[in-house]
Amino acid sequence: MFTVTPTASQEILAAAARSDAAGMALRVAARQVADGSVEYGMGFDEPREGDMPLQLRGVDVLIAPPSQPMLQDVVLDFVEIEPGSFNFIFMPVDAASEPQAKACGSGGCSGCS
């Protein structure tokens, strides 16, 4: 199941308040690219037919059907990437290995890959 850490949920809620998106859900998406890797994205959005709605640590999350299998066992966190630089990361958890973190490129909730 897709999960959100407490730190990520606090930052998502703060970002929503800063961007007048309070009350909107966070859409999380994933897609497989040609080399077999997975790109992740997120942004505030309205629900659509077929979405999987989740309530995670006070954050309403939406996942469209095509992204659902790729977001199984993925953790969204907000961490210090380097001193003074914070960002969202998606950590796919492989049961046979350590989590593999993938940084969100936007630095905020407006979209990342």
N, C-alpha and C positions, 0 to 999 in steps of 0.2 A: 504494500500500500504506500502511496505517496505520503510523505510527512514534511512538516515544517518545524524547524527548531524554534525555541522561545525567542532567541535573538532575531531570527528572520521575521517572525510574526510581529515583533515590536517595531522593526524597521518598516515592514509593509504597512502597518497601521499608521505610522508616522508619515510615510510617503503619501499615503492616501489623503491624510489631513492637509499636507502641504500642497497637494495638487488639486484640491477640490474634488477628489474622487471618493471621499468618505461615503460609505454605504454601498459602493460598487464592489463587485467580486474581483478577485485576482484570477485571471485566466492563465493557466500554465500549459505550455505546449512543448512537444518534442517531435523531431523529424529525423529520419535517417538520411544521411547524405551519401553520395556516390562511393566514398571510400569506406563506408560501413560504420563510420562514427555517428554519434547522435548529437544534434544541435538542440539546445533548449532555449525557450523564450517565455516571457511573461509580460502581462500588462493588465490594466484595469479594464473590465468589460461587463457587458450585460449578458445574462444567461441566454443560451440558444437551445433549440430543440435537440435532444440527444446528449446534452452535456451531463457529465457526472458531477453533481454538486457535493462538495465536502465542507465541513466546518472544522478547521484545524487551528487550535489555539487562538480563537477569536477572529480568524480570517476566513471569509467565505471564498472557497476555491472552486474554479470551474475547469474541467478537463474534457475536451471534445473526444469523441470516440476514436479517431485515428491516433491520438496521443496516449490513450489510456494504457496500452500494453508497454509502451516505452517508458512510462513514468512509474510503473510498478517498482517498488523497492528503491525509490529515489528519495533523497533527503535534500530539502532546500535549506540552506544556511546563509548567514550573513557574517562574514569574517574579515579580519584584517589580512589582506593579501600581501602587503609589504608595509613597513612603518608609515602610519598615517593614511593608508589607502585601503578603504573598506569596499567590499563588493558582495553581491549575492553569488553563491556557488551551488551547483547541482551536484550531488554526490550519489552516483549509482552504486548501490551496494550489491556486490557479487558475493554470494554465500561462500564461495571458495577462496576469496581474497579480501584484501583491505578495500575500503571505499576509494573510488577514483573521483577526485573533485574536478569539476569543470566550471570555470569562472563565468559569471554572467558579464557580458561585455558592456552593459549600459551604465552600471553604477547606480541604477535606480530601478523602479518598477515599470518603466515605460516600454521596456522590451529588451531582450537580450538573446544572445545565441551562443 
